[in-house]
Each structure stands twice: as C-alpha cells, then as structure tokens.
Amino acid sequence: MFVKFTSVDRVATAVNGAQVTFISPVTEGTRIRFGEGRSVTVVEPMDEVIDRLNRTAFVAG
C-alpha cells in the first residue's frame, strides 16, 4: 500500500509502507529511509508519519 506525503519541496510523494526500514525526525520534518541507501524527507511530523504508515499496514494485512 502506498501512503501520500508532501516532500520538503512541496511535491506529493508516494511511499510504499512495506519498504520503509527506518524513520527519523529532522529539521525539515521526517526522513523516511528505504533499503539501499534511499530516503525521502517529508514535511509531516514523525508521529503523523508513524500513524499513517501503521494504518496502512493494518489495511494491507
């Protein structure tokens, strides 16, 4: 399942929740990391990112 966030340059970003390996708070918002050194920084706060990814996991599972 994909979750839509807003990247720091205000572009819509779709994230596949199943591929997320790590998230961390940063000055700009929240950095979402994936395998192989890939990441995206979104403006949503970390708690919102966690909540939205968790809701997606329950829908998909």
LINZI-V254863 format. One record per residue. RES is the residue in three letters. PSI is psi in radians with two decimals (* if undefined). BURIAL is # if it has 16 or more other C-alpha atoms within 10 Angstrom, else .. D_FIRST is the distance of its C-alpha to the first C-alpha in whole Angstrom. Layout:
res->RES psi->PSI burial->BURIAL d_first->D_FIRST
res->RES psi->PSI burial->BURIAL d_first->D_FIRST
This chain:
res->MET psi->2.46 burial->. d_first->0
res->PHE psi->2.57 burial->. d_first->4
res->VAL psi->2.34 burial->. d_first->7
res->LYS psi->2.24 burial->. d_first->10
res->PHE psi->3.10 burial-># d_first->13
res->THR psi->2.11 burial-># d_first->17
res->SER psi->2.91 burial-># d_first->18
res->VAL psi->-0.37 burial-># d_first->22
res->ASP psi->0.30 burial->. d_first->23
res->ARG psi->0.43 burial->. d_first->22
res->VAL psi->2.42 burial->. d_first->19
res->ALA psi->2.40 burial->. d_first->16
res->THR psi->2.22 burial->. d_first->13
res->ALA psi->2.28 burial->. d_first->10
res->VAL psi->2.27 burial-># d_first->8
res->ASN psi->1.87 burial->. d_first->6
res->GLY psi->-0.49 burial-># d_first->6
res->ALA psi->-0.31 burial->. d_first->7
res->GLN psi->-0.08 burial->. d_first->10
res->VAL psi->2.25 burial->. d_first->12
res->THR psi->-0.39 burial->. d_first->15
res->PHE psi->2.48 burial->. d_first->17
res->ILE psi->2.59 burial-># d_first->17
res->SER psi->2.58 burial->. d_first->21
res->PRO psi->2.46 burial->. d_first->23
res->VAL psi->2.95 burial->. d_first->25
res->THR psi->-0.70 burial->. d_first->27
res->GLU psi->-0.30 burial->. d_first->25
res->GLY psi->-1.89 burial-># d_first->22
res->THR psi->2.32 burial-># d_first->19
res->ARG psi->2.22 burial-># d_first->19
res->ILE psi->2.14 burial-># d_first->15
res->ARG psi->2.57 burial-># d_first->16
res->PHE psi->3.10 burial-># d_first->15
res->GLY psi->2.86 burial->. d_first->17
res->GLU psi->0.57 burial->. d_first->20
res->GLY psi->0.20 burial->. d_first->21
res->ARG psi->2.55 burial->. d_first->18
res->SER psi->2.85 burial->. d_first->18
res->VAL psi->2.49 burial-># d_first->17
res->THR psi->2.24 burial-># d_first->19
res->VAL psi->2.77 burial-># d_first->18
res->VAL psi->-0.31 burial-># d_first->20
res->GLU psi->2.49 burial-># d_first->18
res->PRO psi->2.74 burial-># d_first->20
res->MET psi->-0.74 burial-># d_first->19
res->ASP psi->-0.67 burial->. d_first->19
res->GLU psi->-0.71 burial->. d_first->17
res->VAL psi->-0.82 burial-># d_first->14
res->ILE psi->-0.82 burial->. d_first->14
res->ASP psi->-0.81 burial->. d_first->14
res->ARG psi->-0.68 burial->. d_first->11
res->LEU psi->-0.68 burial-># d_first->9
res->ASN psi->-0.70 burial->. d_first->11
res->ARG psi->-0.66 burial->. d_first->10
res->THR psi->-0.69 burial-># d_first->6
res->ALA psi->-0.66 burial->. d_first->8
res->PHE psi->-0.59 burial->. d_first->10
res->VAL psi->-0.76 burial->. d_first->8
res->ALA psi->-0.56 burial->. d_first->7
res->GLY psi->* burial->. d_first->10
